[in-house]
Amino acid sequence: MPGMVEETKSILWYVVEELGTGTYVDLMAQYYPAGLVGKYKRDGYAEIDRHLARDEYRRAAAFARELGLRRLDERSHASGAQLPAAPAPGR
């Protein structure tokens, strides 16, 4: 999720501790804000009213590799490389 790299790291740590480094992991890069997310400030989720940034994805993937996760989905890695470099201004 956008802006939630630390939460992603916690989840990856849990996967390694509970399931092991051979667990298949798909770090999905295609998050798309839809519906009422962030609209009209009525739902309280304005912080995820943007796409994931390339750097956020890369940091999560690097941490997964540091933990020893070796079955990362390569299709998602390719998608992550196509993400925008940073959040859009004003987001």
C-alpha positions in Angstrom: 0.0 0.0 0.0 1.2 3.5 -0.7 3.1 5.0 2.3 3.1 1.7 4.2 6.6 0.3 3.7 7.1 -0.3 7.4 3.9 -2.3 7.6 5.0 -4.3 4.6 8.3 -5.1 6.3 6.5 -6.4 9.4 4.4 -8.7 7.2 7.4 -10.0 5.3 9.2 -10.6 8.7 6.1 -12.6 9.8 6.1 -14.6 6.6 9.7 -15.6 7.1 9.3 -16.4 10.8 6.1 -18.4 10.4 6.3 -19.9 6.9 10.0 -19.8 6.0 12.2 -18.3 3.3 10.9 -20.7 0.7 7.4 -19.2 0.8 6.2 -17.8 -2.5 5.6 -14.0 -2.2 4.0 -11.7 -4.6 4.8 -8.0 -3.8 2.0 -6.6 -5.8 2.8 -3.3 -7.6 -0.6 -2.6 -9.2 -2.5 -0.9 -6.4 -5.0 1.5 -7.9 -7.0 3.9 -5.8 -10.7 3.5 -6.7 -14.2 4.0 -5.5 -14.4 6.6 -2.7 -10.8 6.3 -1.5 -9.8 9.8 -0.5 -12.7 11.4 -2.3 -14.4 14.3 -0.6 -12.4 13.5 2.6 -15.3 11.5 3.9 -13.8 8.0 4.2 -10.6 8.8 6.1 -8.2 7.1 3.7 -6.7 10.1 1.8 -3.2 8.7 2.5 -3.8 5.8 0.0 -5.4 8.0 -2.7 -2.4 7.5 -4.9 -0.4 4.9 -6.7 2.5 3.1 -5.1 5.8 4.8 -5.8 8.7 2.9 -7.5 11.0 3.6 -4.5 8.4 2.2 -2.1 8.2 -1.0 -4.1 12.0 -1.3 -4.4 12.5 -0.8 -0.7 10.0 -3.6 0.1 11.5 -5.9 -2.5 15.1 -5.2 -1.2 13.9 -6.0 2.4 12.3 -9.3 1.2 15.6 -10.3 -0.3 17.5 -9.3 2.8 15.3 -11.6 4.8 16.2 -14.4 2.5 12.9 -14.7 0.6 13.9 -16.3 -2.6 10.6 -17.0 -4.3 9.5 -13.4 -5.2 7.2 -13.1 -8.2 9.2 -11.7 -11.0 6.2 -10.4 -12.9 5.4 -8.1 -10.0 9.1 -7.0 -9.9 8.8 -6.0 -13.6 5.6 -4.1 -12.8 7.3 -2.4 -9.9 9.9 -1.0 -12.2 7.2 0.7 -14.2 5.8 2.6 -11.2 6.1 6.4 -11.0 9.3 7.6 -9.4 7.5 9.5 -6.6 4.0 10.4 -5.4 2.3 13.1 -7.5 2.6 16.6 -6.1 -0.1 17.4 -3.6 -0.7 13.8 -2.7 
